């Protein structure tokens, strides 16, 4: 976003200077150089705009007490202590297990959470291994940031989600 805005500003400034240089009697050489600078700014802005279109449609966050998955405006939370199984197999496919590219996190008393790690730019097997390692290693989770729900929820309101550990 910053590069896109900077590229547009660069193109506008250099374009204005090029117009001013061409209005001078002997400013054609400077005008050509400034026009090339304006074209460079437009190219940078276009490149950054195309990169913004490729921005991931979903977000995956790892925190000390939970895993957070945001797909569009749908937010799903998974508390580490409530996770039972993390698998790439299709749910209810036992005894004939079929592997998929969809990661399923099963909980003790809640419906399963399912998402495609490829949406986040992750390989499914590596994402499963990372989640299992974080679930089983509290010392490793202690290095993660703490989830600040008041600040984060004020930035992006929750549309749907589930109740996490009640704080009494």
C-alpha positions, -999 to 999 in steps of 0.1 A, spaced: 0 0 0 28 24 9 47 16 -23 15 22 -43 9 56 -27 46 66 -30 46 56 -67 15 76 -74 29 106 -55 62 102 -74 44 101 -108 23 131 -99 53 152 -88 76 143 -117 47 146 -141 40 182 -129 77 190 -131 79 176 -167 49 197 -177 66 228 -162 99 219 -180 83 215 -214 67 250 -210 102 265 -208 120 275 -240 150 251 -236 135 227 -211 128 198 -235 158 177 -223 148 182 -186 112 175 -195 121 142 -211 141 132 -180 113 142 -157 87 124 -179 108 92 -176 108 97 -138 70 101 -138 67 69 -159 89 51 -134 66 62 -106 36 50 -125 52 16 -131 60 13 -93 24 22 -85 11 -3 -110 34 -30 -97 24 -24 -61 -13 -24 -70 -9 -58 -87 9 -71 -56 -20 -58 -35 -45 -79 -56 -24 -110 -47 -27 -102 -10 -38 -133 10 -76 -135 14 -72 -150 48 -50 -145 80 -36 -171 103 -24 -160 138 -5 -179 164 -8 -166 200 1 -180 234 -33 -192 243 -50 -198 209 -48 -202 172 -67 -175 152 -81 -180 117 -97 -151 98 -112 -158 64 -129 -128 50 -150 -114 79 -154 -148 96 -131 -152 126 -125 -186 142 -105 -192 174 -90 -224 187 -77 -226 222 -46 -248 224 -58 -267 255 -91 -277 239 -75 -293 207 -77 -330 205 -66 -338 170 -50 -319 141 -53 -339 108 -52 -336 71 -75 -366 67 -111 -362 57 -134 -362 88 -153 -395 94 -132 -414 68 -120 -440 92 -110 -469 86 -102 -458 50 -83 -426 55 -82 -402 26 -58 -372 28 -69 -338 17 -53 -303 15 -78 -291 42 -65 -290 78 -91 -301 104 -87 -292 141 -110 -313 163 -119 -302 198 -132 -319 229 -167 -303 231 -170 -281 200 -174 -286 163 -142 -290 143 -124 -261 127 -113 -266 91 -93 -244 67 -69 -247 37 -34 -238 47 -26 -229 10 -48 -198 15 -21 -186 39 8 -195 17 16 -226 38 22 -262 29 -6 -284 45 17 -309 61 41 -283 75 12 -263 89 -2 -294 106 32 -301 121 36 -266 133 2 -266 150 8 -299 167 42 -287 179 27 -255 193 -1 -274 209 22 -299 227 51 -275 237 41 -248 262 76 -234 263 75 -228 226 41 -211 229 55 -188 256 76 -171 229 44 -162 209 27 -128 214 -3 -125 237 -37 -121 221 -52 -87 229 -88 -91 220 -100 -56 229 -75 -39 206 -78 -64 178 -116 -66 179 -119 -28 179 -99 -28 146 -119 -56 129 -153 -65 143 -162 -101 147 -190 -114 125 -191 -150 137 -171 -170 161 -173 -192 191 -171 -187 228 -137 -193 243 -127 -199 278 -151 -179 300 -133 -156 323 -150 -155 357 
